[in-house]
Amino acid sequence: MTANLDKAFERRFLYKIEFEIPDRAAQTAIWKNNLPGLTGDDAAVLAGRFDFSGGQIENITRKEAVSSLLSGKALSLEDIIVLCEDELLGKAPVKIGFCA
């Protein structure tokens, strides 16, 4: 989001680091790491259907944890997909970072 910074504010940053969206294999691993109850196939389905950053996946898995605690049961894949769709709701994909 460097385009949103004015030059005076931008000078306060010593480093600017670009973080790209992880590839599908990495996303699958992130899903599996954050939700160990997911099967490998379910993690691959989520990674293939949603192009999320690691932070977005973490947000969703936190919501899953809260929902599971409140309901007293593990969420199904369909429930997790609803959380993923909620993460996208009203958000047009925005490309951030450095452009060549």
Backbone as JSON, one array per atom type, in Angstrom:
{
  "sequence": "MTANLDKAFERRFLYKIEFEIPDRAAQTAIWKNNLPGLTGDDAAVLAGRFDFSGGQIENITRKEAVSSLLSGKALSLEDIIVLCEDELLGKAPVKIGFCA",
  "N": [[0.82, -1.18, 0.0], [2.03, 1.13, -0.57], [1.49, 3.26, -2.23], [-0.29, 4.78, -0.84], [1.14, 6.26, 0.95], [2.54, 9.35, 1.92], [5.42, 11.25, 0.85], [6.92, 12.28, 3.03], [6.09, 10.68, 5.18], [6.78, 8.19, 4.19], [9.57, 8.24, 4.22], [10.17, 7.55, 6.79], [10.37, 4.86, 6.98], [12.74, 2.37, 6.99], [13.1, 0.01, 5.6], [11.35, -1.52, 2.91], [9.34, -4.13, 2.29], [8.31, -6.61, 0.07], [5.61, -8.8, 0.09], [4.47, -11.58, -1.36], [1.47, -13.29, -2.48], [1.16, -16.55, -1.24], [1.97, -19.57, -3.08], [-0.17, -22.21, -4.38], [0.53, -24.69, -3.19], [1.86, -23.86, -0.88], [-0.2, -22.44, 0.35], [-1.96, -24.55, 0.85], [-0.46, -25.96, 2.73], [-0.39, -24.03, 4.78], [-3.11, -23.85, 5.45], [-3.46, -26.48, 6.41], [-1.65, -26.5, 8.53], [-2.73, -24.57, 10.25], [-5.29, -25.52, 10.71], [-5.38, -28.36, 11.88], [-7.21, -30.46, 11.86], [-8.24, -30.62, 9.34], [-8.46, -32.5, 6.34], [-5.92, -33.44, 3.98], [-6.93, -33.24, 1.41], [-9.15, -31.52, 1.79], [-7.83, -29.19, 2.62], [-6.46, -28.64, 0.27], [-8.62, -28.13, -1.42], [-9.59, -25.72, -0.31], [-7.35, -24.08, -0.72], [-7.25, -24.09, -3.49], [-9.64, -22.91, -4.2], [-9.75, -20.4, -2.98], [-7.75, -17.57, -3.11], [-5.87, -16.71, -0.92], [-3.86, -14.7, 1.31], [-1.33, -15.59, 3.73], [-1.96, -14.31, 6.12], [-4.69, -13.77, 5.8], [-5.7, -16.37, 5.78], [-5.03, -17.09, 8.36], [-6.71, -15.31, 9.8], [-9.21, -16.37, 9.14], [-9.01, -18.93, 10.25], [-8.87, -18.29, 12.93], [-11.43, -17.26, 13.33], [-12.79, -19.61, 12.87], [-11.95, -21.1, 15.06], [-13.1, -19.68, 17.21], [-15.83, -19.92, 16.53], [-16.1, -22.7, 16.69], [-15.61, -23.12, 19.41], [-17.76, -21.72, 20.55], [-19.97, -23.08, 19.5], [-19.48, -25.63, 20.26], [-18.73, -27.71, 18.65], [-16.77, -29.08, 15.97], [-16.21, -27.23, 13.0], [-17.58, -27.82, 9.76], [-16.3, -28.5, 6.42], [-17.87, -27.04, 4.67], [-18.81, -25.03, 6.36], [-16.43, -23.69, 6.87], [-15.86, -22.78, 4.34], [-17.89, -20.88, 4.08], [-16.96, -19.01, 5.95], [-14.66, -18.24, 4.58], [-15.78, -17.06, 2.31], [-17.05, -14.94, 3.56], [-14.83, -13.5, 4.31], [-14.07, -12.47, 1.89], [-16.23, -10.9, 1.25], [-17.54, -8.01, -0.05], [-15.09, -7.04, -0.65], [-13.09, -6.05, -3.09], [-10.52, -7.59, -4.94], [-7.41, -6.3, -4.17], [-4.41, -5.18, -5.4], [-1.43, -5.03, -3.75], [1.74, -3.68, -2.83], [4.91, -3.7, -4.47], [5.23, -2.71, -7.83], [6.52, -3.68, -10.94]],
  "CA": [[0.0, 0.0, 0.0], [2.96, 2.25, -0.58], [0.91, 4.39, -2.95], [-1.05, 5.57, 0.12], [2.05, 6.99, 1.84], [3.15, 10.55, 1.36], [6.89, 11.14, 0.86], [7.44, 12.53, 4.37], [5.83, 9.49, 5.99], [7.52, 7.07, 3.58], [10.97, 8.33, 4.63], [10.32, 7.0, 8.13], [10.58, 3.41, 6.86], [14.07, 2.03, 6.52], [12.95, -1.08, 4.62], [10.03, -1.82, 2.35], [9.44, -5.54, 1.9], [7.16, -7.1, -0.67], [5.17, -10.14, 0.43], [3.56, -12.08, -2.39], [0.53, -14.33, -2.08], [1.8, -17.86, -1.37], [1.44, -20.43, -4.14], [-1.21, -23.14, -3.92], [1.11, -25.69, -2.28], [2.11, -23.19, 0.4], [-1.51, -22.16, 0.95], [-2.46, -25.83, 1.36], [0.29, -26.24, 3.96], [-0.83, -23.08, 5.8], [-4.43, -24.32, 5.91], [-3.28, -27.71, 7.18], [-0.95, -26.15, 9.77], [-3.62, -23.8, 11.12], [-6.46, -26.34, 11.02], [-4.87, -29.74, 11.77], [-8.31, -31.4, 11.64], [-8.56, -30.69, 7.91], [-7.75, -33.5, 5.55], [-5.09, -32.85, 2.93], [-7.82, -32.91, 0.28], [-9.93, -30.34, 2.13], [-6.9, -28.06, 2.59], [-6.19, -28.37, -1.15], [-9.84, -27.51, -1.95], [-9.61, -24.33, 0.14], [-6.26, -23.36, -1.4], [-7.59, -23.95, -4.9], [-10.83, -22.08, -4.39], [-9.54, -19.05, -2.45], [-6.36, -17.12, -3.26], [-5.66, -15.9, 0.28], [-2.54, -14.56, 1.9], [-1.22, -16.33, 4.98], [-2.68, -13.56, 7.14], [-6.13, -13.98, 5.62], [-5.99, -17.73, 6.23], [-4.98, -17.06, 9.83], [-7.94, -14.66, 10.26], [-10.31, -17.32, 8.99], [-8.85, -20.02, 11.22], [-9.23, -17.74, 14.24], [-12.9, -17.23, 13.36], [-13.21, -21.01, 12.98], [-11.71, -21.52, 16.44], [-14.13, -19.05, 18.05], [-17.11, -20.54, 16.2], [-16.09, -24.06, 17.24], [-15.75, -23.03, 20.87], [-19.11, -21.28, 20.89], [-20.96, -24.09, 19.12], [-19.14, -26.89, 20.9], [-18.43, -28.75, 17.66], [-15.87, -28.68, 14.9], [-16.9, -26.75, 11.8], [-17.43, -28.64, 8.56], [-15.65, -27.82, 5.31], [-18.84, -26.07, 4.16], [-18.8, -23.9, 7.3], [-15.18, -22.96, 6.66], [-16.02, -22.09, 3.05], [-18.7, -19.69, 4.37], [-16.04, -18.04, 6.57], [-13.8, -17.75, 3.5], [-16.58, -16.15, 1.49], [-17.24, -13.74, 4.37], [-13.56, -12.77, 4.24], [-14.06, -11.78, 0.6], [-17.44, -10.11, 1.1], [-17.4, -6.57, -0.2], [-13.7, -6.66, -0.87], [-12.54, -6.32, -4.41], [-9.11, -7.87, -4.78], [-6.55, -5.12, -4.33], [-3.01, -5.55, -5.52], [-0.6, -4.14, -2.97], [3.15, -3.99, -2.92], [5.68, -3.0, -5.49], [4.96, -3.11, -9.2], [7.67, -3.45, -11.8]],
  "C": [[0.87, 1.26, 0.0], [2.42, 3.46, -1.31], [0.12, 5.3, -2.01], [-0.18, 6.42, 1.04], [2.55, 8.26, 1.17], [4.67, 10.44, 1.56], [7.47, 11.35, 2.25], [7.25, 11.31, 5.27], [6.66, 8.31, 5.5], [8.98, 7.07, 4.01], [11.2, 7.72, 6.0], [10.57, 5.48, 8.12], [11.96, 3.15, 6.29], [13.99, 0.98, 5.42], [11.51, -1.17, 4.15], [10.12, -3.22, 1.76], [8.15, -5.96, 1.2], [6.87, -8.55, -0.26], [4.15, -10.56, -0.63], [2.6, -13.1, -1.8], [1.23, -15.68, -2.25], [1.17, -18.68, -2.5], [0.48, -21.46, -3.52], [-0.66, -24.19, -2.94], [1.36, -25.08, -0.9], [0.8, -22.88, 1.12], [-2.1, -23.44, 1.56], [-1.77, -26.16, 2.68], [-0.13, -25.3, 5.09], [-2.2, -23.48, 6.35], [-4.26, -25.52, 6.84], [-2.61, -27.42, 8.53], [-1.88, -25.44, 10.76], [-4.88, -24.55, 11.52], [-6.06, -27.81, 10.88], [-5.96, -30.79, 11.53], [-8.72, -31.52, 10.19], [-7.81, -31.85, 7.27], [-6.88, -32.76, 4.53], [-5.93, -32.42, 1.74], [-8.63, -31.65, 0.56], [-9.06, -29.08, 2.11], [-6.61, -27.66, 1.15], [-7.4, -27.7, -1.81], [-9.88, -26.03, -1.57], [-8.54, -23.5, -0.58], [-6.58, -23.14, -2.87], [-8.74, -22.99, -5.15], [-10.61, -20.62, -3.98], [-8.06, -18.7, -2.51], [-6.03, -16.15, -2.13], [-4.18, -15.8, 0.64], [-2.51, -15.41, 3.18], [-1.98, -15.65, 6.11], [-4.19, -13.72, 7.04], [-6.53, -15.37, 6.09], [-5.99, -17.77, 7.75], [-6.23, -16.4, 10.41], [-9.1, -15.63, 10.23], [-10.21, -18.43, 10.02], [-9.13, -19.55, 12.64], [-10.75, -17.69, 14.38], [-13.45, -18.64, 13.51], [-13.06, -21.48, 14.42], [-12.78, -20.95, 17.38], [-15.49, -19.71, 17.8], [-17.2, -21.95, 16.77], [-16.28, -24.05, 18.74], [-17.18, -22.67, 21.27], [-20.17, -22.34, 20.58], [-20.71, -25.43, 19.8], [-18.89, -28.03, 19.94], [-17.49, -28.19, 16.6], [-16.68, -28.24, 13.69], [-16.62, -27.69, 10.63], [-16.69, -27.83, 7.5], [-16.58, -26.74, 4.75], [-18.9, -24.83, 5.05], [-17.56, -23.04, 7.1], [-15.23, -22.19, 5.34], [-16.85, -20.83, 3.24], [-17.82, -18.61, 5.03], [-15.11, -17.43, 5.53], [-14.55, -16.74, 2.63], [-16.86, -14.85, 2.24], [-15.98, -12.87, 4.35], [-13.48, -11.95, 2.95], [-15.19, -10.77, 0.44], [-17.14, -8.61, 1.05], [-15.98, -6.11, -0.45], [-13.29, -7.04, -2.29], [-11.07, -6.62, -4.22], [-8.29, -6.64, -5.08], [-5.12, -5.59, -4.38], [-2.21, -4.54, -4.72], [0.85, -4.56, -3.12], [3.79, -3.22, -4.05], [5.36, -3.57, -6.86], [6.17, -2.78, -10.05], [7.28, -2.66, -13.02]]
}
